[in-house]
């Protein structure tokens, strides 16, 4: 019974770690306003990269 309990705890910890890693990865991939580069896409046209120079004082 103890072995089964420990195995389940280890599995649960591993699943929680994987969930946290995927959540962090998704947050990093989110588009954020105020970034320096923007890619504009229109159907049939090539992508345009627009670079903004941010004023940071």
C-alpha positions as semicolon CSV with decimal commas, in nm:
position;residue;x (nm);y (nm);z (nm)
1;X;0,000;0,000;0,000
2;X;0,285;0,242;0,084
3;X;0,459;0,169;-0,246
4;X;0,141;0,247;-0,437
5;X;0,094;0,571;-0,242
6;X;0,453;0,682;-0,309
7;X;0,421;0,597;-0,678
8;X;0,104;0,806;-0,704
9;X;0,269;1,099;-0,523
10;X;0,565;1,088;-0,761
11;X;0,332;1,074;-1,060
12;X;0,130;1,367;-0,926
13;X;0,445;1,578;-0,871
14;X;0,564;1,500;-1,222
15;X;0,226;1,599;-1,372
16;X;0,223;1,925;-1,174
17;X;0,574;2,010;-1,297
18;X;0,474;1,940;-1,659
19;X;0,165;2,158;-1,619
20;X;0,371;2,446;-1,479
21;X;0,625;2,418;-1,762
22;X;0,352;2,424;-2,028
23;X;0,180;2,720;-1,859
24;X;0,507;2,916;-1,852
25;X;0,576;2,828;-2,215
26;X;0,229;2,949;-2,320
27;X;0,276;3,277;-2,133
28;X;0,605;3,338;-2,312
29;X;0,437;3,283;-2,649
30;X;0,153;3,528;-2,584
31;X;0,156;3,846;-2,788
32;X;0,235;4,144;-2,570
33;X;0,174;4,505;-2,656
34;X;0,471;4,735;-2,633
35;X;0,706;4,493;-2,806
36;X;0,957;4,631;-3,053
37;X;0,865;4,418;-3,356
38;X;0,529;4,359;-3,519
39;X;0,461;4,134;-3,815
40;X;0,175;4,240;-4,041
41;X;0,015;3,970;-4,252
42;X;-0,235;4,006;-4,532
43;X;-0,366;3,729;-4,753
44;X;-0,164;3,711;-5,074
45;X;0,103;3,961;-4,960
46;X;0,442;3,881;-4,811
47;X;0,485;3,937;-4,436
48;X;0,602;4,283;-4,328
49;X;0,809;4,334;-4,017
50;X;0,750;4,673;-3,859
51;X;1,009;4,780;-3,603
52;X;0,911;5,031;-3,338
53;X;1,167;5,224;-3,139
54;X;1,032;5,246;-2,789
55;X;1,094;5,559;-2,584
56;X;1,214;5,441;-2,248
57;X;1,330;5,707;-2,013
